[in-house]
Amino acid sequence: MQLTSFVGRPSVSLWRPQLNAGTLGGPGCRMIVDWEKIEGAWFQSAADAIVATATSNPTERFYAGAFSALYGDYSSILVPGFGLNSENSARDVRWHPPDWRWSIIDEAHERVRPLYQPLLALDVDDSTFDALWERHIDVLATVSHRLTKLVRSHEIAVDPSAFSPEFFVGIIDFSQGDEAIDYLRRSVDEATITSSGILEEEL
């Protein structure tokens, strides 16, 4: 399943909610976005996807996972894709998740989808949408850091040899233009960005 990418990120917002859930909707339609549940669901479903994919492909050595295929159009925010790739892939697609062998792991995607229901048909003004988009990126960045730590600390139920030593998960979606670098840096530590060579290869 391939989603159309959002071209250009909404303007940066200073909105940082104190609550884990927010109420959305116009007159007669109020829905709750539970960011804490979305974060927890993404972490668990992506971790399970990593275990299942690595276990079912024992000859592969995985070097990265990615949230990609980001989409938002001021009336909706769709579920992004989560994928993985291994060192056996072609070099020219190393940092291009749409061309990865496991570009979007459907099971992880579908498990999270129900929690995105309030975000699929938004009736909000532009500034509120900007805030929601930023919050969504924050959630994906947090999950990325948690998954990277999970794999690197060998706390995941897979033999460590299934992963390269600098395996990481990040928001990797260069179709986002200039904002792609911001998303990457929010989701991956600077030392890993440098050692991976991702920016040198893509810019």
SEGU-884396 format. One record per residue (C-alpha): x negated, y, z; residue number from 1; residue in three letters. Coordinates in pm, 1 decimal. Example, Ala and Ser with C-alpha at 12.3 -4.5 7.8 and 13.67 -1.06 7.14 Angstrom:
2
<ketor u="-1230.0" v="-450.0" w="780.0" seq="1" type="Ala"/>
<ketor u="-1367.0" v="-106.0" w="714.0" seq="2" type="Ser"/>
***
This chain:
203
<ketor u="0.0" v="0.0" w="0.0" seq="1" type="Met"/>
<ketor u="-147.3" v="331.1" w="-105.7" seq="2" type="Gln"/>
<ketor u="-26.5" v="667.4" w="21.9" seq="3" type="Leu"/>
<ketor u="-70.5" v="1000.0" w="-150.5" seq="4" type="Thr"/>
<ketor u="-327.1" v="1213.6" w="28.3" seq="5" type="Ser"/>
<ketor u="-252.7" v="1553.7" w="175.5" seq="6" type="Phe"/>
<ketor u="-449.8" v="1816.7" w="-14.1" seq="7" type="Val"/>
<ketor u="-589.8" v="2059.9" w="237.8" seq="8" type="Gly"/>
<ketor u="-522.3" v="2058.3" w="607.7" seq="9" type="Arg"/>
<ketor u="-266.5" v="2294.3" w="763.8" seq="10" type="Pro"/>
<ketor u="-413.7" v="2596.9" w="936.2" seq="11" type="Ser"/>
<ketor u="-591.1" v="2530.1" w="1264.2" seq="12" type="Val"/>
<ketor u="-368.4" v="2560.6" w="1566.3" seq="13" type="Ser"/>
<ketor u="-464.3" v="2620.9" w="1927.0" seq="14" type="Leu"/>
<ketor u="-171.0" v="2409.4" w="2040.3" seq="15" type="Trp"/>
<ketor u="-275.4" v="2151.2" w="2295.3" seq="16" type="Arg"/>
<ketor u="25.2" v="1992.8" w="2466.3" seq="17" type="Pro"/>
<ketor u="15.0" v="1920.6" w="2835.9" seq="18" type="Gln"/>
<ketor u="268.3" v="1639.6" w="2796.0" seq="19" type="Leu"/>
<ketor u="226.2" v="1315.3" w="2607.9" seq="20" type="Asn"/>
<ketor u="564.1" v="1346.2" w="2437.4" seq="21" type="Ala"/>
<ketor u="718.3" v="1634.7" w="2247.5" seq="22" type="Gly"/>
<ketor u="1075.8" v="1706.5" w="2139.5" seq="23" type="Thr"/>
<ketor u="1140.9" v="1781.5" w="1772.7" seq="24" type="Leu"/>
<ketor u="1431.1" v="1849.8" w="1545.4" seq="25" type="Gly"/>
<ketor u="1684.5" v="2109.6" w="1442.2" seq="26" type="Gly"/>
<ketor u="2035.7" v="2162.2" w="1579.1" seq="27" type="Pro"/>
<ketor u="2202.4" v="1835.0" w="1665.0" seq="28" type="Gly"/>
<ketor u="1886.4" v="1632.3" w="1603.5" seq="29" type="Cys"/>
<ketor u="1629.5" v="1605.7" w="1879.0" seq="30" type="Arg"/>
<ketor u="1371.2" v="1329.1" w="1866.7" seq="31" type="Met"/>
<ketor u="1073.0" v="1245.5" w="2082.1" seq="32" type="Ile"/>
<ketor u="719.2" v="1198.1" w="1955.9" seq="33" type="Val"/>
<ketor u="536.4" v="989.2" w="2213.5" seq="34" type="Asp"/>
<ketor u="171.4" v="1053.2" w="2136.3" seq="35" type="Trp"/>
<ketor u="50.8" v="831.4" w="2419.8" seq="36" type="Glu"/>
<ketor u="239.9" v="534.4" w="2274.5" seq="37" type="Lys"/>
<ketor u="113.7" v="610.0" w="1924.8" seq="38" type="Ile"/>
<ketor u="-244.7" v="617.8" w="2051.7" seq="39" type="Glu"/>
<ketor u="-200.7" v="294.4" w="2245.0" seq="40" type="Gly"/>
<ketor u="-30.4" v="119.5" w="1954.9" seq="41" type="Ala"/>
<ketor u="-298.4" v="223.8" w="1707.5" seq="42" type="Trp"/>
<ketor u="-575.7" v="111.8" w="1939.9" seq="43" type="Phe"/>
<ketor u="-423.1" v="-231.2" w="1996.5" seq="44" type="Gln"/>
<ketor u="-312.2" v="-294.3" w="1639.0" seq="45" type="Ser"/>
<ketor u="-645.2" v="-179.2" w="1492.5" seq="46" type="Ala"/>
<ketor u="-843.1" v="-383.5" w="1746.5" seq="47" type="Ala"/>
<ketor u="-635.6" v="-689.0" w="1659.7" seq="48" type="Asp"/>
<ketor u="-692.1" v="-620.5" w="1290.2" seq="49" type="Ala"/>
<ketor u="-1067.6" v="-603.8" w="1345.2" seq="50" type="Ile"/>
<ketor u="-1064.2" v="-936.3" w="1530.6" seq="51" type="Val"/>
<ketor u="-842.6" v="-1108.6" w="1273.9" seq="52" type="Ala"/>
<ketor u="-1033.9" v="-979.2" w="972.9" seq="53" type="Thr"/>
<ketor u="-1377.6" v="-1055.6" w="1114.1" seq="54" type="Ala"/>
<ketor u="-1272.3" v="-1400.1" w="1235.6" seq="55" type="Thr"/>
<ketor u="-1117.9" v="-1497.8" w="901.3" seq="56" type="Ser"/>
<ketor u="-1423.7" v="-1376.4" w="708.9" seq="57" type="Asn"/>
<ketor u="-1715.9" v="-1523.8" w="904.8" seq="58" type="Pro"/>
<ketor u="-1972.7" v="-1470.3" w="630.0" seq="59" type="Thr"/>
<ketor u="-1912.5" v="-1094.6" w="619.9" seq="60" type="Glu"/>
<ketor u="-2092.6" v="-828.6" w="822.8" seq="61" type="Arg"/>
<ketor u="-1871.1" v="-526.1" w="883.2" seq="62" type="Phe"/>
<ketor u="-2024.1" v="-179.6" w="896.0" seq="63" type="Tyr"/>
<ketor u="-1724.3" v="52.4" w="936.6" seq="64" type="Ala"/>
<ketor u="-1354.9" v="93.2" w="990.7" seq="65" type="Gly"/>
<ketor u="-1155.5" v="393.2" w="873.8" seq="66" type="Ala"/>
<ketor u="-832.5" v="581.0" w="908.3" seq="67" type="Phe"/>
<ketor u="-755.5" v="715.3" w="561.2" seq="68" type="Ser"/>
<ketor u="-470.3" v="795.6" w="320.8" seq="69" type="Ala"/>
<ketor u="-362.9" v="1087.0" w="540.4" seq="70" type="Leu"/>
<ketor u="-42.6" v="1254.5" w="425.5" seq="71" type="Tyr"/>
<ketor u="159.8" v="1549.9" w="547.6" seq="72" type="Gly"/>
<ketor u="382.1" v="1790.1" w="352.3" seq="73" type="Asp"/>
<ketor u="548.5" v="2014.1" w="615.7" seq="74" type="Tyr"/>
<ketor u="855.1" v="1789.3" w="620.7" seq="75" type="Ser"/>
<ketor u="684.8" v="1464.9" w="724.7" seq="76" type="Ser"/>
<ketor u="368.1" v="1302.4" w="852.7" seq="77" type="Ile"/>
<ketor u="328.2" v="948.1" w="723.7" seq="78" type="Leu"/>
<ketor u="150.3" v="654.2" w="881.5" seq="79" type="Val"/>
<ketor u="-216.0" v="656.4" w="772.1" seq="80" type="Pro"/>
<ketor u="-396.1" v="346.2" w="658.9" seq="81" type="Gly"/>
<ketor u="-647.9" v="154.6" w="868.2" seq="82" type="Phe"/>
<ketor u="-909.9" v="-50.6" w="689.6" seq="83" type="Gly"/>
<ketor u="-1249.3" v="-218.9" w="716.5" seq="84" type="Leu"/>
<ketor u="-1540.2" v="-288.0" w="488.0" seq="85" type="Asn"/>
<ketor u="-1845.0" v="-513.1" w="488.7" seq="86" type="Ser"/>
<ketor u="-2202.9" v="-487.3" w="373.7" seq="87" type="Glu"/>
<ketor u="-2121.3" v="-705.1" w="71.1" seq="88" type="Asn"/>
<ketor u="-1929.9" v="-420.4" w="-91.0" seq="89" type="Ser"/>
<ketor u="-2060.6" v="-215.2" w="-382.1" seq="90" type="Ala"/>
<ketor u="-2275.2" v="79.3" w="-272.3" seq="91" type="Arg"/>
<ketor u="-2071.2" v="332.5" w="-469.1" seq="92" type="Asp"/>
<ketor u="-1757.5" v="262.9" w="-261.7" seq="93" type="Val"/>
<ketor u="-1932.6" v="248.4" w="75.4" seq="94" type="Arg"/>
<ketor u="-1757.0" v="560.5" w="206.5" seq="95" type="Trp"/>
<ketor u="-1446.3" v="547.7" w="-10.3" seq="96" type="His"/>
<ketor u="-1184.8" v="350.1" w="186.5" seq="97" type="Pro"/>
<ketor u="-926.9" v="329.7" w="-96.8" seq="98" type="Pro"/>
<ketor u="-1173.2" v="102.4" w="-280.2" seq="99" type="Asp"/>
<ketor u="-1263.4" v="-112.6" w="18.4" seq="100" type="Trp"/>
<ketor u="-1181.9" v="-482.9" w="10.6" seq="101" type="Arg"/>
<ketor u="-968.4" v="-437.4" w="322.6" seq="102" type="Trp"/>
<ketor u="-854.7" v="-82.0" w="239.9" seq="103" type="Ser"/>
<ketor u="-526.9" v="-90.6" w="430.5" seq="104" type="Ile"/>
<ketor u="-458.5" v="-377.5" w="669.1" seq="105" type="Ile"/>
<ketor u="-82.7" v="-405.5" w="638.1" seq="106" type="Asp"/>
<ketor u="-16.5" v="-571.8" w="973.0" seq="107" type="Glu"/>
<ketor u="-178.5" v="-288.3" w="1167.4" seq="108" type="Ala"/>
<ketor u="7.4" v="-33.0" w="956.8" seq="109" type="His"/>
<ketor u="346.6" v="-197.7" w="1004.7" seq="110" type="Glu"/>
<ketor u="307.9" v="-244.6" w="1380.6" seq="111" type="Arg"/>
<ketor u="264.0" v="129.4" w="1430.9" seq="112" type="Val"/>
<ketor u="524.6" v="244.4" w="1179.8" seq="113" type="Arg"/>
<ketor u="829.2" v="246.9" w="1416.3" seq="114" type="Pro"/>
<ketor u="660.4" v="503.1" w="1643.5" seq="115" type="Leu"/>
<ketor u="625.2" v="742.2" w="1348.2" seq="116" type="Tyr"/>
<ketor u="1000.7" v="759.7" w="1292.5" seq="117" type="Gln"/>
<ketor u="1033.8" v="1110.8" w="1446.0" seq="118" type="Pro"/>
<ketor u="756.7" v="1233.0" w="1214.9" seq="119" type="Leu"/>
<ketor u="902.5" v="1100.6" w="890.4" seq="120" type="Leu"/>
<ketor u="1180.6" v="1359.9" w="852.8" seq="121" type="Ala"/>
<ketor u="1074.7" v="1681.1" w="1026.4" seq="122" type="Leu"/>
<ketor u="1290.0" v="1990.4" w="1060.7" seq="123" type="Asp"/>
<ketor u="1036.1" v="2230.8" w="1208.0" seq="124" type="Val"/>
<ketor u="872.5" v="2560.1" w="1118.3" seq="125" type="Asp"/>
<ketor u="525.6" v="2578.1" w="967.0" seq="126" type="Asp"/>
<ketor u="344.6" v="2658.8" w="1291.0" seq="127" type="Ser"/>
<ketor u="504.3" v="2361.4" w="1465.0" seq="128" type="Thr"/>
<ketor u="406.4" v="2136.0" w="1176.8" seq="129" type="Phe"/>
<ketor u="49.3" v="2264.4" w="1195.2" seq="130" type="Asp"/>
<ketor u="44.7" v="2176.0" w="1563.9" seq="131" type="Ala"/>
<ketor u="183.2" v="1828.8" w="1500.6" seq="132" type="Leu"/>
<ketor u="-72.6" v="1765.2" w="1227.8" seq="133" type="Trp"/>
<ketor u="-357.6" v="1868.8" w="1456.7" seq="134" type="Glu"/>
<ketor u="-226.0" v="1653.1" w="1738.3" seq="135" type="Arg"/>
<ketor u="-203.7" v="1356.9" w="1499.8" seq="136" type="His"/>
<ketor u="-566.6" v="1405.7" w="1396.3" seq="137" type="Ile"/>
<ketor u="-665.5" v="1425.5" w="1765.0" seq="138" type="Asp"/>
<ketor u="-493.6" v="1092.2" w="1831.1" seq="139" type="Val"/>
<ketor u="-666.8" v="919.4" w="1538.8" seq="140" type="Leu"/>
<ketor u="-1001.5" v="1064.3" w="1648.2" seq="141" type="Ala"/>
<ketor u="-954.5" v="937.8" w="2003.1" seq="142" type="Thr"/>
<ketor u="-860.7" v="591.0" w="1879.0" seq="143" type="Val"/>
<ketor u="-1165.4" v="591.4" w="1651.3" seq="144" type="Ser"/>
<ketor u="-1400.8" v="661.4" w="1941.4" seq="145" type="His"/>
<ketor u="-1233.1" v="394.6" w="2154.6" seq="146" type="Arg"/>
<ketor u="-1260.9" v="131.3" w="1880.9" seq="147" type="Leu"/>
<ketor u="-1625.0" v="215.8" w="1813.7" seq="148" type="Thr"/>
<ketor u="-1704.4" v="172.8" w="2181.8" seq="149" type="Lys"/>
<ketor u="-1505.4" v="-153.0" w="2197.0" seq="150" type="Leu"/>
<ketor u="-1705.5" v="-311.2" w="1915.8" seq="151" type="Val"/>
<ketor u="-2048.0" v="-175.6" w="2009.2" seq="152" type="Arg"/>
<ketor u="-2012.3" v="-280.3" w="2374.0" seq="153" type="Ser"/>
<ketor u="-1926.8" v="-636.5" w="2261.5" seq="154" type="His"/>
<ketor u="-1597.5" v="-619.3" w="2449.9" seq="155" type="Glu"/>
<ketor u="-1409.3" v="-747.9" w="2147.0" seq="156" type="Ile"/>
<ketor u="-1337.7" v="-1118.3" w="2094.5" seq="157" type="Ala"/>
<ketor u="-1567.4" v="-1154.9" w="1793.2" seq="158" type="Val"/>
<ketor u="-1930.8" v="-1264.0" w="1770.0" seq="159" type="Asp"/>
<ketor u="-2148.4" v="-948.4" w="1763.1" seq="160" type="Pro"/>
<ketor u="-2320.3" v="-1076.7" w="1449.5" seq="161" type="Ser"/>
<ketor u="-2001.8" v="-993.5" w="1258.1" seq="162" type="Ala"/>
<ketor u="-2087.4" v="-624.3" w="1285.0" seq="163" type="Phe"/>
<ketor u="-2381.0" v="-409.0" w="1189.3" seq="164" type="Ser"/>
<ketor u="-2551.5" v="-252.3" w="1495.2" seq="165" type="Pro"/>
<ketor u="-2419.2" v="93.4" w="1407.6" seq="166" type="Glu"/>
<ketor u="-2064.6" v="-14.3" w="1323.7" seq="167" type="Phe"/>
<ketor u="-1819.0" v="268.1" w="1377.5" seq="168" type="Phe"/>
<ketor u="-1458.7" v="365.8" w="1316.1" seq="169" type="Val"/>
<ketor u="-1375.5" v="714.9" w="1195.6" seq="170" type="Gly"/>
<ketor u="-1137.0" v="929.5" w="995.9" seq="171" type="Ile"/>
<ketor u="-1285.5" v="891.5" w="648.6" seq="172" type="Ile"/>
<ketor u="-1073.7" v="1062.5" w="386.4" seq="173" type="Asp"/>
<ketor u="-1275.7" v="1281.3" w="151.2" seq="174" type="Phe"/>
<ketor u="-964.2" v="1363.7" w="-51.6" seq="175" type="Ser"/>
<ketor u="-891.0" v="1612.2" w="227.4" seq="176" type="Gln"/>
<ketor u="-1152.2" v="1851.2" w="86.1" seq="177" type="Gly"/>
<ketor u="-1336.0" v="2073.7" w="332.4" seq="178" type="Asp"/>
<ketor u="-1125.8" v="1946.4" w="621.7" seq="179" type="Glu"/>
<ketor u="-1259.8" v="1593.6" w="570.0" seq="180" type="Ala"/>
<ketor u="-1586.3" v="1691.6" w="738.5" seq="181" type="Ile"/>
<ketor u="-1401.3" v="1829.8" w="1039.6" seq="182" type="Asp"/>
<ketor u="-1197.0" v="1510.3" w="1072.7" seq="183" type="Tyr"/>
<ketor u="-1509.2" v="1297.3" w="1045.4" seq="184" type="Leu"/>
<ketor u="-1693.5" v="1496.2" w="1309.8" seq="185" type="Arg"/>
<ketor u="-1399.1" v="1480.8" w="1548.0" seq="186" type="Arg"/>
<ketor u="-1385.3" v="1102.4" w="1518.8" seq="187" type="Ser"/>
<ketor u="-1753.7" v="1002.2" w="1494.7" seq="188" type="Val"/>
<ketor u="-2049.9" v="1119.3" w="1703.1" seq="189" type="Asp"/>
<ketor u="-2312.1" v="1327.7" w="1527.5" seq="190" type="Glu"/>
<ketor u="-2593.2" v="1075.6" w="1574.9" seq="191" type="Ala"/>
<ketor u="-2391.4" v="808.2" w="1396.6" seq="192" type="Thr"/>
<ketor u="-2295.7" v="1044.2" w="1115.1" seq="193" type="Ile"/>
<ketor u="-2662.8" v="1123.1" w="1061.8" seq="194" type="Thr"/>
<ketor u="-2789.8" v="765.1" w="1077.9" seq="195" type="Ser"/>
<ketor u="-2515.3" v="631.7" w="851.2" seq="196" type="Ser"/>
<ketor u="-2598.4" v="879.6" w="576.6" seq="197" type="Gly"/>
<ketor u="-2227.6" v="925.0" w="505.0" seq="198" type="Ile"/>
<ketor u="-2248.2" v="1299.0" w="441.8" seq="199" type="Leu"/>
<ketor u="-2560.7" v="1276.8" w="231.4" seq="200" type="Glu"/>
<ketor u="-2393.8" v="1020.1" w="8.4" seq="201" type="Glu"/>
<ketor u="-2061.2" v="1198.7" w="-23.3" seq="202" type="Glu"/>
<ketor u="-2160.3" v="1565.6" w="-49.1" seq="203" type="Leu"/>
***
